[in-house]
């Protein structure tokens, strides 16, 4: 019914009585009559408020369809999520529920379309295993890739686990050197085998990008290394439409100096066709790559990652779009505070891009799980955060069959233990966000509250490009001030605060931000 409030106020006049009559005739109880009257009052409040303030109708969609956490009393994390053929999802990561704090196993969870657990499985030995990627295979099963410290010849090795549709193990395989080797990405290839990407460090120093091509049983077909005399690593590998592969990561061996984003294109045998580097600022790296509909590539990662004092800024989200030859068509950097990273990127059905990752608004502040949508040129359309302060990072995102998205990561401020795998299912809507593009100054901005409509508690976010005296107030439909949420001088950056509306009644409210010469007002709907 709320959709009608904001979509068409004229239709609401006719819709509300029909809904109330239907409820009374169907249920016939005093409880339902009282509930229907509360709904009617809330809806009429919205209409009256809109008319009083002469606001144009706006369609607000409830963007979070559902959220779920998975795991036990100890640490559990989702590093990768994929949609399954039945409309549900599969999550891969780690769990240490049955081991000590430095021990873990692969964790695989299968859920239905509503996020309810169908089954979960653990794989590994008595040391430490962590799955970083999962792919749905053509036989309805799954392939997992990550690291093992329990098996293999070295300190850490590539570890592949193949399962059937119920998560039961069909085979496992280990690949690597006597040193430290880490797998970060896996995909089933068109020939039924698998491509695995990461890095290899036989002597424990100066790693190289490492690709392993296996057959359908996990046996090695070929291996390749890429890089120079310094440190190089691979984070994400995808098979391309020409039958070859593209792998993205970071390089200290090549580029403009320091760390740069590293992209390697190979043929079907893993032989190099070309390599490219992309420089954001100082320390740069890619965490995710996907081939785009035009044959090019989209990469997401980070730029300007600084470790040394004065610790004024750690990193920006870095997006790079290339053509089919790896030549950059555009690049974007986004900053909402102290640190932000892109962990996963995909091209959406409308030709734009969706990025998931994390940001920290201020030094030693809470970690925020976010999803951002851009158009086809990387211009932001909206950004959302989920799970509240300390929710952890979004590590993976997929587009669902209905055009929405599912993002997986970690939750640390809620759930069953000191860390849980976290899955957020959202539709295609969101809130506008300010961006920082090269040579473009930041601006004051006030985001739409989330969630909206809300019950009892909601969050409001704004950005300050410079220090300013900030006044944030909430008003009712009569123009009366309900509460002052902030009235103090604030330093530059991304700010977030919440409103507990338990002491006020349902209805339409307005929140107004005044910061220096900047003033903006937005509306929000409280439904109890």
N, C-alpha and C positions, 0 to 999 in steps of 0.2 A: 504493500500500500504506500510505502514511503516513496517509491519510484513515481507514483502519480503526483505526489505533492510537488515535486520539483520539475516534473515533465509537463504537466498540464493542470493548472489550478482550476480551470473551468470544468474539466471532466471530473475533478474530485468532488464537486458539489453533487453530482449524480452517483458517483461510485460509492461514497461513504455510506449513505443509507442502505444501499443494496447489500453491502458487506455486513452491516449490523443486523439486518433482517435475516440474512442467511445464517449467521451465527446463532441467533436466538431460536430460529425454527429448527435448526439442526441439533443444537445442544440442549436448549430449553432449560438451562440452569441459571440461577442467580449469579454464579461465579462468572459464567461467560458473558452475561449481560453487563456486569460491572466492568469486566475487562474490555468489552467492546466500547463502552462509554469512555474509558480512559484513552483508547486508541482514537476515538472520534475527537475528543478534546485536543489531543496532541496534533492531529491532522489539521483541525480548524485553526489552531494556534499558528501553524506554519503558514496557512493561507493568509490569515489576517496580518501576520508579520510581514509577509512579502508585499502585500498591498500597501501597508503603512509606509514601508521604506522604498516602494516603487522599484523593487529588484526584479530583473529579468529572470524568467524560469531557467534553471540549470539542471542538467541530469547528473545526479550523484549516484554512482554505483558502489555497492559495498564490495571493496576490492579484495578483502580476505575471505575466501570461501571456507577454508578451515586451516587449522594448524595442528600438528601432532608432534609429540616427543616420543623417543624410543630408547630403551636402555634400562639399566639397573641402578644400583646404588653408587657405583663408581663411574669412571669416565667412559663415555660413548660419543662417537663423532660420525657424522655423515660427510664423506668426502666427494661422493658422486651420486647422482640420481638419474634414472632413466625411466621413461614411460614404457609400460609393457603392452602387449597386444590386447589384453583384456580391459584396457583403460585404467589399470592401476599403475603402481610404481614400484621400482626396486631401488633400494638404497645400499650403498657399500661404504665401509669405513673401518673403524676399529672399536673393540670393546675390551676392557680389562676388568670386567665384573668378577672374574674368577681367579684373577692373578694379582700380583702386587702392582705398585704404581709405575714400575718400569717394565712391566710385561703386558702384552696385549695380543689379541688375535684378530684376524679378519672378521668383519661383522657384515652379514647380508640380511636384509629385512625386505620381505615382500608384503606390500599393502594393497588394499583394494582402492577403488576410485574415490573413496571417502577418507582414505588414510588409515583405515583400521587394519591392524596387523593380521595377516593370514598365516605367516610363519617367519621364523628367523633362524639363522644358522651361524656357526662360528667355525673358523678353519685356522689351522696353524699348530705350532709345537709348544714347547715350554719356555720359549724366550719371548721375542717381540716380533709381531707381524702387523702390518697396517696396509689395508687395501686403499688405493688412491683412485681407482677407476673401475667401472663395471660397464659391460655392454651386453645387450640382449642378443642372443645368437639365433640363427635361422631355425634351429630345432626347438626353440621355445625355452632353452636353458639360458645360462649366464656364464660369462667369462670375467674373472677378476684379476687385476694386476696390482702389484705393490711391492713391498719389501719383506724379506724374511731374514731374521737373525738366528732362526732355529735350524735351518737347512742350508745346504750349499757349501761351496768351497771357501767362501770369504767371510768377511765381517758382516756384510749385507749383500743380498743378491736379489735379482728379479724373481718374483714368485707368481706363477700363474695357477689359478684354480678354475677348472671347468666343472660346471654343475648341470644337472637336469632341471626341469621346470619346477621341481619341488625343493631345489637347493641341495640335493644329495650329490656328493662328489663323484665325478666320472674319472677325472685324472688331475694330477698336479705336475708342474714342471718348474725347474729352477735353472736360471741362467745368470752367468756373471764371471767375475774374476776373483782372485784372492783378496782383492781390496774391498772398497765400498761402492756398491752399485745399486742405484735406486730407480725403480720403475714408477712412472707417473701417469701413463696413459696407455690404453689398449682399445683396439677396435677389431671386429671381425672383418676380414677382407673378402672381396668378391669371389675368391677361389675357395672359400670355406675355412681358410687358415686365419692367422692373427698377426697384427702388427703391434709391437710394444715399443714405447719410447721412454727415455729417461736419460741417465748418464752413467758412465763407468769410470772408475778410478782404481786401476790395478795396484798402484803403489800407495794409495790413500791420499794422493795429492794431485792437483791439476786435472780435474775430471774432464772428460769429453762427452759430447752428445752421443747417445748410443741408441741404435735401432736394432731390434731383433724381429725377424720374420720367421714365423713358425707354420707348420702345417696344421691340419685340423686336430691333431693329437698333442700339440705342443712341442713337437720335435723341431729343432732348428733347421731352417732352410738356408738362411744367410744372416750375418750380422754386419753392421757398419758403424764406424765412428766418424764424427765430424768435429772440427775445431782446430785450434792452434796450440801454441806452446803454453798458454796460460789456462785459466779456468773457463769452461764452457759447459752448459747443461741444457737438457731438453725437458720441457714440461708437458707438451701437448702434441700428439701426432694424429693426423687424419689421412685416410686414403683419398686421393683426388680423382676427378672424373676421367683423367687420362690413364688411370691405373697405377700412377706413381703415388708418392707420399709427400706431405709437407709437415715439418716439425718446427715448433716455435719454442724459444727459451731465452737464454741470456748468454752473452759472450764478453769475456775480458781480453780475448785474443785479437779481436778485430773491431773495427768501428772508429768512432770519433775520440775514443779514449775513455778509460774507466769501463764501467759496465754499459752495454747497449743491448737492446732487443735484437734477437738473432732468429732469422728465418731461413730454413734450408729446404729446397725443393729437390726431390729425387725422382728417378724413373722407377719402374716396377721392380728393378733389381737392387734398388737402394743407392745407385750411383748418382752422384751430385749433378744436377742440371744447373742450378744457380744458388747463391747465398746472398742474403741481404741483411744489413743492420739498420736500426732506426734509433735515433738519439733523441731522448726527451730532455734530460738535464741531469748530468752527473751519473747516478746509478739507476739503470733501467733494466727491466726484464719483462718477458711475456709469460703469462700463466695459461693462456687459452688461445686457440686458433681454430677457425672454421672457414671452409671454402664458401664463397658467396655465390648467389645466383648468376652473376655476371662472369664467373670464372676467377674472380680475384679472391682476396682473403681479408678477414677481419681479425685483429689481434687485440687482446686485452691484457693489461698487466699494471705496471707501476713505473713511475719516473721520479727522479730526484730523491732517492732514498739515502739520507744522510745519517751516519752513525755518530759523528763527532760533535762535541759541544759547539755552539750553545744550544743544540737540540730545538731550534726554533721551528723546524718543519721536517717531517720525515719523508712523506711521499705523496704524490698525486696519482689518481687514476689516469691511466694512459691508454688511449684507443688509437689504433692505426688501421686505416683501410688502404689496401693495395690493389693494383690491377693483377692480371694473370701472370705477369713477369716479376711481381714483387715490388714494383715501383710504387712508392707511396702516393696515394691520391689525396689523402688528408690525414691529419692527426689531431687529436684533441687531448687536453689535460683538464681534469676536474678536481677542484679542491673545496671541501666543506669544513676543513679544520686542520688538525694536527697531522693526521695520517689517513690515507684512503688507498685501497687497492681493488683492482678488478681480478676476480678469480675465475670467472666463467663468462663466455660471451656466445651469443647465437644471433643469426639473422631471423627476424620474425616474418610472419606471413605477409605483412604490409611493406616489406623491403627495408624496414628500419632494423635496429639492433637492440638487444636486451643484455644488460650486464649485471652480474651479481658479485658481491664481495663484502668488504667491511670498511667502516671508517671510524676514527676516533676524533671527537670534536676538539678535545684539548689534552694537553700533556697529562699522562697518567689517568685519563678519563675512561669512561665506559666504552666498550666495543659495541658498535651498531651493525646489525645484519641488514643489508640494503639490496634493493633491486632498482635499476634505472633503465628507462626506455628512451631511445633516441630515434630521430628520423634517419633517412638514408645518408645524410651528411654528418651525422654525429651530433646534431643539435638536440639537447635534452627536451623531452616531452613531459616526463614526470619521474619522480623518485619516491620510493617508499622504504620505510624502515619497519622491521618486525621484531616482536619479542621484547621490546623495551630495552632499558639500559643493561649492558652486560650480557646481551643475548648471544654474542659470539659472531662468527663470520659465516657468510653465505659462501659455500665452496663450489656449488654446481647449480645450473639452471637448465631446464628443458621447456620447450613449448609443448603444451598439451593439445590433444586433438581438437578441442573446442576453441582454440585460439588463446587460451589463458596460459599460465605458466606454473611450474612447480619448482621451488628453490629449496635446496637442502644444505645443511651445515651443522652448526653446534649451538646448543643452548646451555648457558651456564647460570642464568639468574632464576631459573625455574625448572620444573621437571622432577624426575625421580631421584636424581643423584647429583654429584658434583660436576656433572656434564652429561648431556644427552644428545643423541642424534635428533635433529630438528628438521621438520618438513613443513613448508608453507605453500599452500595452494591459493593462487590469486587469479583474478580475471585480467582483462586487458587494460583496465583503467588505472589511473595514478594521479600524482600531484606534481605540478610544475616544480622545477628545481633550477637554481642558478648554476651556471657553469663558469669555469675559468678556462677560456680558450687563449691560445698564444696571443699576446699583445692586446687582449681585451680586458679592460678594468672590471673588477667585481662591482656589484651593486647591492643596495639594500634589498631584501626580499622577505616576504612573509608567506609561508606555505599553508596549504589547507590542513586543518587539523585532522588527526587520524586516531581512531577510526571516526568516520562520519557517515551516517548517524552513529551516535554512541550511547552507551548505557553506563552512567555514573562517572567514568573516567575517560579522558581523552588527552592527547598530546598535541602541542603546538610548537612549531619550529620556525626560526627566522635566522637570517644571515646578516652580519654587520661587516662591511668592508673596512670600517675604521671605528675607533672608540667613540662611543656616544652614550648620552643619557637615554635610557630606555624606559618607556611606560607602556605596559601591556595590560589592558583592561577588558572586562567582559560586561556586556550590556544585554538587557532583555528587550522584548519587542516594543516596549513603551519608552525606550531610550534611557531607562534607569540603570545606573551602574550597579552591577551585581557584586563584582569582586575586582580588586587590583592584584594581578598575578606577579607583576614586577614593576618596580619604580626605583631604579638605581643605575649607576654608570656601569657599562659593560665594555670589555675589551673586544677587539675584532674577532670574528670567527662565527662558526655555526653554533646556534644555541637551541636548546630543547627544554621544555618544561611541560608539566601536566596540570590538569585541572580536575579536582575531585568535586563533582557536582551532586553529591549525595544529599545536600541540604536544600536544593532547589527543585522546582517541579519540572515536568516534561515541557518541552516547547522549543521555540526557535530562539537562538541567542547569537550575539555578534561579538567578535573579539577584535580589538583595535590596537594596532602597534604604532607608537610614535617614537621615532629614533632620530634625534637631530631635526632636520627639515623633512624627513620621510614620514609619511602617514599612510596606513592602509588598513582597511576593515574587511573582514570576511565573516561569513555566517556559518553556523553549525546547528545540528539538530540533536536534542537530548530526548531520548525515549526510554522511560523506565517501565 
